[in-house]
Amino acid sequence: KRNKQQTLLPLLFVEGEIHQSSLYELNKSVHVQCFHDDPLEETRYRQDLYVQYKHPTAIIACIDLCDPNVETVIQQHQKLSSQFRGVRHCLDYHPKYKNRQLVRRFDVLMSPEFHHGLRYEFPSILFFHKVRIIIIFFFMTKKKKRSLDKHGLIFEMQIYPCQMTCAAVVAAAYPKLKIVINHCGFPLEEDMDIWKQGIALLSKCKNVYIKMSGGGKIAVFGIDNFGVDRVMFASDFPVDKIHGDYDMYWHMYISMLVKNHFDQAQIQKMVHSNAIHFYQLNGRSSKSKL
């Protein structure tokens, strides 16, 4: 249900400190689902904001790809919003932490229900799991039109490092599906080795991009693997407001990139141009404040 707290989003985006940033222009914005009780209402409300404020420029909706009615749900979101660009089905599963398990098992990406949402039929999937190594054999017999491909939608993939091998199989099976890994793939210190292996594997799939919500060695490793054309930096605002203001985050990102010898054209891609292209925002910055 709507309440007074919902005024926070337009206030932050249009009247608040982001819009008034002294250093960085908010040219376009992407709203990624945030667990509204009713995902359709979330899309409807964000579309209302766009009509009034021209933000968010793109909407990524919450859609359960294991839902047998996924095609109908996608069409409902399309009818509600001209800014609807894609889907996030949060697949988070960390084997050690119960509060980081949003799906029933780590390999849900390989389940028949999930692939029904992507419009493939998998008659046989065999798993062999030993010492954190996953070998997956699969055979595809009947190819259908893929829901996300057919609609030209983006798949925001939110996963942990232990799920990255399965994610790479999905990306290879759907080479025309645009996929972006959220939050750098959650590189916890204890999972760093398997995270690096997973990032190296995913980066080989040219349809996979990665969003960096942090800096330092993690970001540099991601850029080294994916290249400057498939990396996007994200502020995760207004969630990150509890740790600092909008300018602070972008200053941190850009300073880190300059320190690591990326030139202005490369930085512009990672903080602006790649997102414009990936999310089909069709925007153009009127300022150059790098």
ChimeraX attribute file (.defattr): number of C-alpha atoms within 10 A of each C-alpha:
attribute: neighborCount
match mode: 1-to-1
recipient: residues
	/A:1	8
	/A:2	9
	/A:3	6
	/A:4	6
	/A:5	7
	/A:6	11
	/A:7	11
	/A:8	12
	/A:9	16
	/A:10	18
	/A:11	13
	/A:12	15
	/A:13	20
	/A:14	15
	/A:15	13
	/A:16	13
	/A:17	14
	/A:18	20
	/A:19	16
	/A:20	15
	/A:21	13
	/A:22	11
	/A:23	16
	/A:24	17
	/A:25	16
	/A:26	14
	/A:27	16
	/A:28	18
	/A:29	17
	/A:30	19
	/A:31	18
	/A:32	19
	/A:33	19
	/A:34	12
	/A:35	11
	/A:36	13
	/A:37	9
	/A:38	11
	/A:39	17
	/A:40	19
	/A:41	15
	/A:42	21
	/A:43	26
	/A:44	17
	/A:45	16
	/A:46	24
	/A:47	23
	/A:48	16
	/A:49	17
	/A:50	19
	/A:51	13
	/A:52	10
	/A:53	14
	/A:54	16
	/A:55	24
	/A:56	21
	/A:57	25
	/A:58	24
	/A:59	26
	/A:60	24
	/A:61	26
	/A:62	25
	/A:63	20
	/A:64	17
	/A:65	25
	/A:66	18
	/A:67	14
	/A:68	13
	/A:69	12
	/A:70	19
	/A:71	18
	/A:72	12
	/A:73	18
	/A:74	22
	/A:75	11
	/A:76	13
	/A:77	26
	/A:78	16
	/A:79	11
	/A:80	17
	/A:81	20
	/A:82	13
	/A:83	23
	/A:84	25
	/A:85	25
	/A:86	25
	/A:87	24
	/A:88	21
	/A:89	21
	/A:90	20
	/A:91	23
	/A:92	24
	/A:93	24
	/A:94	20
	/A:95	12
	/A:96	8
	/A:97	8
	/A:98	9
	/A:99	9
	/A:100	13
	/A:101	18
	/A:102	15
	/A:103	15
	/A:104	10
	/A:105	15
	/A:106	20
	/A:107	18
	/A:108	19
	/A:109	21
	/A:110	19
	/A:111	13
	/A:112	18
	/A:113	18
	/A:114	19
	/A:115	18
	/A:116	21
	/A:117	21
	/A:118	23
	/A:119	23
	/A:120	21
	/A:121	18
	/A:122	18
	/A:123	11
	/A:124	11
	/A:125	13
	/A:126	10
	/A:127	12
	/A:128	10
	/A:129	9
	/A:130	8
	/A:131	5
	/A:132	9
	/A:133	11
	/A:134	16
	/A:135	12
	/A:136	14
	/A:137	11
	/A:138	14
	/A:139	11
	/A:140	12
	/A:141	11
	/A:142	10
	/A:143	10
	/A:144	11
	/A:145	11
	/A:146	19
	/A:147	20
	/A:148	23
	/A:149	17
	/A:150	12
	/A:151	15
	/A:152	14
	/A:153	19
	/A:154	20
	/A:155	21
	/A:156	26
	/A:157	22
	/A:158	20
	/A:159	25
	/A:160	28
	/A:161	24
	/A:162	23
	/A:163	24
	/A:164	25
	/A:165	21
	/A:166	20
	/A:167	26
	/A:168	20
	/A:169	18
	/A:170	19
	/A:171	20
	/A:172	17
	/A:173	14
	/A:174	19
	/A:175	14
	/A:176	16
	/A:177	22
	/A:178	21
	/A:179	25
	/A:180	23
	/A:181	23
	/A:182	21
	/A:183	19
	/A:184	26
	/A:185	26
	/A:186	18
	/A:187	17
	/A:188	12
	/A:189	8
	/A:190	8
	/A:191	13
	/A:192	14
	/A:193	12
	/A:194	20
	/A:195	23
	/A:196	18
	/A:197	14
	/A:198	21
	/A:199	23
	/A:200	18
	/A:201	16
	/A:202	26
	/A:203	20
	/A:204	14
	/A:205	19
	/A:206	15
	/A:207	17
	/A:208	25
	/A:209	24
	/A:210	26
	/A:211	22
	/A:212	24
	/A:213	21
	/A:214	18
	/A:215	17
	/A:216	12
	/A:217	11
	/A:218	17
	/A:219	21
	/A:220	16
	/A:221	14
	/A:222	22
	/A:223	19
	/A:224	13
	/A:225	18
	/A:226	21
	/A:227	16
	/A:228	18
	/A:229	14
	/A:230	22
	/A:231	27
	/A:232	26
	/A:233	24
	/A:234	20
	/A:235	20
	/A:236	16
	/A:237	16
	/A:238	15
	/A:239	8
	/A:240	13
	/A:241	12
	/A:242	8
	/A:243	9
	/A:244	11
	/A:245	16
	/A:246	22
	/A:247	16
	/A:248	12
	/A:249	21
	/A:250	19
	/A:251	14
	/A:252	13
	/A:253	22
	/A:254	20
	/A:255	14
	/A:256	17
	/A:257	20
	/A:258	14
	/A:259	10
	/A:260	12
	/A:261	11
	/A:262	14
	/A:263	11
	/A:264	13
	/A:265	11
	/A:266	16
	/A:267	21
	/A:268	18
	/A:269	19
	/A:270	24
	/A:271	20
	/A:272	18
	/A:273	20
	/A:274	19
	/A:275	24
	/A:276	20
	/A:277	12
	/A:278	17
	/A:279	21
	/A:280	13
	/A:281	18
	/A:282	12
	/A:283	14
	/A:284	11
	/A:285	13
	/A:286	8
	/A:287	10
	/A:288	9
	/A:289	10
	/A:290	15
